[in-house]
Amino acid sequence: MIPCTDEHILYKMHHADAIWFFLDYDGTLAEFAPTPEEIIPDQALIELIQRLASQPDIRVTIISGRRLAHIQALLPIPDILKAGTYGIELQKMDGETVHQIEYGDIRPLLDELNDRWRQLLKGHNGFFLEDKGWTLAIHGKDATEKEANEILQRARQQANSLMEQAPGDLFRLQGGHRFLECGPRSADKKSTVEHILSTYPWHKNALLVYLGDDDKDEVAFEAIQEHRGVVVAVGNRLRHHTADCWLPSPQAVRLWLLAVIESRA
Ligand SMILES: [Mg+2]
């Protein structure tokens, strides 16, 4: 995959009438926090995103698996769209918050699952149960590979049996590296990108540019490429994906965004 500092990519960024960025947070704009509960705002990043968003021909949307309240605390910047929990919770440019589904519809199952998963994880120290409100996730990053496989397999079975009993087809499981998450089906970045593009239309010639680092972003890449946008894979997890270009780290992302701003000044 070519680096995003390639002259063809930079040429495209420089000459676009307008650019609409969709930016993932963890692993893309910032290094991963020690635990997903941690909120450590980064002043340099806040200033960069502020500067990016203040360009007249640039629009910024943050699209994260974190809950919206985290994103608001990490990036206290007005005038950008913020999509939390993969887009279930959305803060519009005018500051108003909208939800794609009813909270009360999803909590009974998640509360029940929370009890079961908490029991399952008892005595297994390498795991972290995260209740994001709209979704429930197990992170096993400090577990051994074998233990992670076993526990996540059982967690998956428990979730499936609850989901089978639940009315409608509201929920889905989302896996990842030592990771499992149960949440509403509409909580995915692809449907969120499509929802945002159709609900909050902007400059019709805007070049859509998506930066993300993992499989939760990968699903949204398609939506961007359908609009002839630019997909940027960050880090090593999507190294072999057919993104348009690649940046090695959040630090490289920041330098690249700065270069884009400066080339358009
Ligand atoms: Mg990420």
Boltz pocket constraint, residues with backbone or C-beta under 6 A from the ligand:
constraints:
  - pocket:
      binder: B
      contacts: [[A, 24], [A, 25], [A, 26], [A, 27], [A, 28], [A, 212], [A, 213], [A, 214]]
      max_distance: 6.0
